């Protein structure tokens, strides 16, 4: 049976393209037992405000001698992030529809590790809000060896993948010949062509958190991520 798999590090409230890849595959593997990279998407993302796109950053420090799954969260960071999100989107058409879910995450839950927070948000948004049926796994559940490309190939073999869907940034280090040798089709994700949606504070910006799309379009969000391709 053909099986499409994607493997990515968890991101904090990622943009719509992240969920587009999840929708493309049968199984999505979080790769969080690798080195944490500061000033990256692991602990921050952008929201759209009257001042333009601004960063929401969880203050976890700049140490890079730890894995993503070992990064601990500081106390009381969630209240500040929720205040900024609420200020930016309280009048958006579908903010009220998702308010209770996100208030539980930001105000009523205690998160010790960044990876746990990120994975929880991605899994719940994908399955419960966007209706994606992809299976989720964590790389720590799968015994595999090697670094970078070799690790990816080992994870894909263990997962029984016949195709690997990768973001274009991985072209810097992936060798397509290695995947052909392993009998795994390499598919490069194309993020171009996303249609704009009604968004506060023009000009339109694509690379902001998925929250922006959800609060503005509600149940129509899948149409702006993958549904437009079938028209």
Buried (B, 14 or more C-beta within 10 A) or exposed (E): EEBBBBBBBBBBBBBBBBBBBBBBBBBBBBBBBBEBEEEEBBBBBBBBBEEEBBEBBBEBEEEEEEEBBBBEBEEEBBEEBBEBBBEBBEEBEBBEBBBEBBBEBBEEEEBEBBBBBBBBBBBBBBBEBBEBEBEBBBBBEBEBEEEEBEBBBBBBBBBEBBBBBBBEEBEEEBEEEBBEEBEBBBBEBEBEEBEEBEBBEEEEBBEBBBBBBBBBBBEBBBBBBBEEEEE
